[in-house]
Amino acid sequence: MAARRIAQSSINWASLAERVPPNQKPNLAVFKSMSDKYLRSVLANPEAPPKIDWAFYQKNVPIAGMVDKFQKAYEALQIPYPADTVTAQIDAQEKQVRDEISKFCKDSESRIADYQAQISAMKSQLPFDQMTMEDFRDAYPELALDPLNKPTFWPHNPEEQPIGAPNAEPHH
């Protein structure tokens, strides 16, 4: 894999800064300055090594074979570019996160639809200040007082009911 020359930073710093919480902004500034310093140091060096005029050295170096030996060693020099071993892992992790995000969005849409249905059901009911006791019983049968089937004592809350009453809650 051939190395490619970095011409500019591929990081969208403005977009990244929008996502960083306020207490982490100084850390982002330090990271950005380090990244910019590294990029400047890379751009300060030439893309390719300088060309050597081997003919000039052949004429001017009196030791026979020395220039040829150096030329062979220089041309055989290959600086290995590190192999990319993490991009596949990052891509897989990004795909997994994107899948989780899309699943969360779909689940959220279904929750929103449920909540909208609950809101519309509540809005369709009679306001509490306009309800009679019969309207409340019809709307909330599990909460309404039912003196015939489930008699209770005043103030009609579970704590004030005698132990063993049909709809009394156990005391803790």
Secondary structure, 3 states (H helix, E strand, C coil): CCCCCCCCCCCCHHHHHHHCCHHHHHHHHHHHHHHHHHHHHHHHCCCCCCCCCHHHHHHHCCCCCHHHHHHHHHHHCCCCCCCCCCHHHHHHHHHHHHHHHHHHHHHHHHHHHHHHHHHHHHHHCCCHHHCCHHHHHHHCCCCCCECCCECCCCCCCHHHCCCCCCCCCCCC
